[in-house]
Amino acid sequence: MLSSPLIIQIPPSMQMTDEQFFEFCQVNRDLQIERDKCGHISIMPPTGSESGNREFNIGLQLGIWSEQDGTGIAFSSSTGFTLSTGAERSPDASWIKLERWNTLSPQQQQRFAPICPDFVVELRSPSDNLQPLKDKMAEYMQERGVQLGFLIDRKNRQVYIYRPQQPVQCLDNPDTVSGDPVLPGFVLNMSKIW
């Protein structure tokens, strides 16, 4: 079993179209697959049980808040989004304002939607190197529409908070992390994550 992502480099003459990449991911549903802006494909192993539980708790808290708030919709870690760079990414949890989501056609909503979420969360698994996750968060922050990102480093009990055009903030061992003002009233309880 893989312990870290397998990176496959595809020659420029063999790059997949968005449609081909979507089909490739559909026939390999048991793997989490992402593609960066250079066309390199990352194949991640299934999440370990403990990390899967922590990821579920993040999604659960975000989903409950989203249902109560009603101004947007939350997405699971298996959701792919096509960024403006052409990269296809799957954050561990994400949320998009309804007004932005509703600008997409039904066909766009059924595929890897060509939109970057307003809010993204990445959770560092025990086998993950921190720098590639920081790079992914920086990539999100360059996208139009994204307003907030949390990178949760369980190994060091730190949460990095990303906002467009602002320095990254690092919280050491917080009990909670607030999504205000982007997600008014959303507070991530870290006791279920640590």
C-alpha positions as CSV (number, residue, x, y, z in Angstrom):
1,M,0.0,0.0,0.0
2,L,1.2,3.5,-0.8
3,S,2.3,5.6,2.2
4,S,2.6,8.9,0.3
5,P,1.3,10.2,-3.1
6,L,2.6,8.6,-6.2
7,I,3.4,11.4,-8.7
8,I,3.1,10.5,-12.4
9,Q,4.6,12.9,-15.0
10,I,2.8,12.8,-18.3
11,P,4.6,14.1,-21.5
12,P,3.0,17.2,-22.9
13,S,2.0,15.2,-26.1
14,M,0.0,12.8,-23.9
15,Q,-1.8,15.2,-21.6
16,M,-5.4,14.3,-20.9
17,T,-8.3,16.7,-21.7
18,D,-10.5,17.6,-18.8
19,E,-13.1,15.0,-20.0
20,Q,-10.4,12.3,-20.3
21,F,-9.1,13.1,-16.8
22,F,-12.6,13.0,-15.3
23,E,-13.2,9.5,-17.0
24,F,-9.7,8.3,-15.7
25,C,-10.8,9.3,-12.2
26,Q,-14.2,7.6,-12.6
27,V,-12.6,4.2,-13.5
28,N,-10.2,4.5,-10.6
29,R,-12.8,5.5,-7.9
30,D,-10.9,3.7,-5.1
31,L,-8.1,6.2,-5.4
32,Q,-7.9,9.9,-4.7
33,I,-6.4,11.5,-7.8
34,E,-5.4,15.1,-8.4
35,R,-3.7,16.8,-11.2
36,D,-1.5,19.9,-10.8
37,K,-1.3,22.8,-13.2
38,C,1.7,21.2,-15.0
39,G,-0.4,18.1,-15.7
40,H,1.4,15.9,-13.1
41,I,-1.0,13.3,-11.6
42,S,-0.9,12.6,-7.9
43,I,-2.4,9.3,-6.8
44,M,-3.0,9.2,-3.1
45,P,-3.7,6.0,-1.1
46,P,-6.9,5.6,0.8
47,T,-7.0,7.5,4.0
48,G,-6.0,5.6,7.1
49,S,-8.8,4.9,9.6
50,E,-7.7,7.5,12.2
51,S,-7.2,10.3,9.6
52,G,-10.5,9.3,8.0
53,N,-12.3,9.8,11.3
54,R,-10.7,13.2,11.8
55,E,-11.5,14.2,8.3
56,F,-15.1,13.1,8.8
57,N,-15.4,15.2,12.0
58,I,-14.2,18.3,10.0
59,G,-16.7,17.6,7.3
60,L,-19.5,16.9,9.8
61,Q,-18.9,20.2,11.7
62,L,-18.8,22.1,8.5
63,G,-21.9,20.4,7.1
64,I,-24.0,21.0,10.2
65,W,-23.0,24.7,10.2
66,S,-23.7,24.9,6.4
67,E,-27.2,23.4,6.8
68,Q,-28.0,25.8,9.6
69,D,-26.5,28.9,7.8
70,G,-28.1,28.1,4.4
71,T,-26.0,30.5,2.3
72,G,-23.8,27.9,0.7
73,I,-23.1,24.2,0.4
74,A,-20.4,22.0,1.8
75,F,-18.4,19.3,0.0
76,S,-16.6,16.1,1.0
77,S,-13.0,15.1,0.4
78,S,-13.9,13.1,-2.7
79,T,-15.1,16.2,-4.5
80,G,-12.9,17.5,-7.3
81,F,-12.7,21.1,-8.5
82,T,-11.0,22.4,-11.6
83,L,-8.9,25.5,-10.8
84,S,-8.2,28.4,-13.2
85,T,-4.7,27.0,-13.7
86,G,-6.1,23.7,-15.0
87,A,-5.2,21.9,-11.8
88,E,-7.9,19.5,-10.4
89,R,-7.9,19.5,-6.6
90,S,-9.8,17.7,-3.9
91,P,-9.7,19.5,-0.6
92,D,-10.4,17.5,2.5
93,A,-13.5,19.7,3.2
94,S,-14.8,22.7,1.4
95,W,-17.7,25.2,1.1
96,I,-19.0,27.4,-1.7
97,K,-21.5,30.3,-1.5
98,L,-24.8,29.4,-3.2
99,E,-24.6,32.5,-5.4
100,R,-21.3,31.4,-6.9
101,W,-22.3,27.7,-7.1
102,N,-25.5,28.6,-9.0
103,T,-23.6,30.4,-11.7
104,L,-22.4,27.0,-12.9
105,S,-24.4,24.9,-15.4
106,P,-25.8,21.5,-14.3
107,Q,-23.2,19.8,-16.4
108,Q,-20.4,21.7,-14.7
109,Q,-21.8,20.9,-11.3
110,Q,-21.8,17.2,-12.1
111,R,-18.1,17.1,-13.2
112,F,-15.0,18.6,-11.5
113,A,-16.7,22.0,-11.2
114,P,-14.6,24.8,-12.7
115,I,-14.6,26.8,-9.5
116,C,-12.4,27.2,-6.4
117,P,-14.3,26.9,-3.1
118,D,-14.7,30.0,-0.9
119,F,-13.4,27.9,2.0
120,V,-11.0,24.9,1.9
121,V,-9.6,22.6,4.6
122,E,-6.6,20.3,4.2
123,L,-5.7,17.8,7.0
124,R,-2.2,16.6,7.3
125,S,-2.1,12.8,7.6
126,P,0.8,11.1,9.5
127,S,2.5,10.2,6.2
128,D,2.1,13.6,4.6
129,N,5.0,16.0,4.2
130,L,3.9,19.5,5.3
131,Q,5.5,21.5,2.5
132,P,3.4,20.0,-0.4
133,L,0.3,20.8,1.6
134,K,1.5,24.4,2.2
135,D,2.1,24.6,-1.6
136,K,-1.4,23.4,-2.3
137,M,-2.9,26.0,0.1
138,A,-0.8,28.7,-1.6
139,E,-2.2,27.5,-4.9
140,Y,-5.8,27.9,-3.5
141,M,-5.1,31.4,-2.3
142,Q,-4.1,32.5,-5.8
143,E,-7.5,31.5,-7.1
144,R,-10.4,33.9,-7.6
145,G,-13.2,33.3,-5.1
146,V,-11.3,31.6,-2.3
147,Q,-11.6,33.6,0.9
148,L,-10.3,31.3,3.7
149,G,-8.3,28.1,4.1
150,F,-7.3,26.0,7.1
151,L,-4.3,23.6,7.0
152,I,-4.5,21.4,10.0
153,D,-1.2,19.8,11.1
154,R,-2.2,17.2,13.7
155,K,1.4,16.0,14.1
156,N,2.5,19.4,15.5
157,R,-0.9,20.4,16.7
158,Q,-0.9,23.6,14.6
159,V,-3.5,25.2,12.4
160,Y,-2.3,27.5,9.6
161,I,-4.9,30.0,8.5
162,Y,-4.8,31.3,4.9
163,R,-6.5,34.4,3.6
164,P,-5.9,36.0,0.2
165,Q,-3.1,38.6,0.1
166,Q,-2.4,38.2,3.9
167,P,0.4,36.6,5.8
168,V,-0.3,33.0,6.9
169,Q,-1.3,32.9,10.6
170,C,-0.3,29.8,12.6
171,L,-2.2,28.8,15.8
172,D,-0.5,26.5,18.3
173,N,-2.7,23.8,19.8
174,P,-6.0,25.8,19.6
175,D,-9.2,24.5,21.2
176,T,-11.3,26.0,18.4
177,V,-10.7,27.8,15.1
178,S,-13.2,30.4,13.9
179,G,-14.3,30.8,10.3
180,D,-15.5,34.4,10.8
181,P,-16.1,36.6,8.9
182,V,-16.1,34.4,5.8
183,L,-18.2,31.6,7.5
184,P,-20.2,33.7,10.1
185,G,-20.6,31.7,13.3
186,F,-18.6,28.6,12.1
187,V,-16.3,27.4,14.8
188,L,-14.2,24.2,14.3
189,N,-14.0,22.3,17.6
190,M,-10.5,20.9,17.5
191,S,-11.0,18.3,20.3
192,K,-12.4,15.9,17.7
193,I,-9.5,16.6,15.4
194,W,-6.5,16.4,17.6
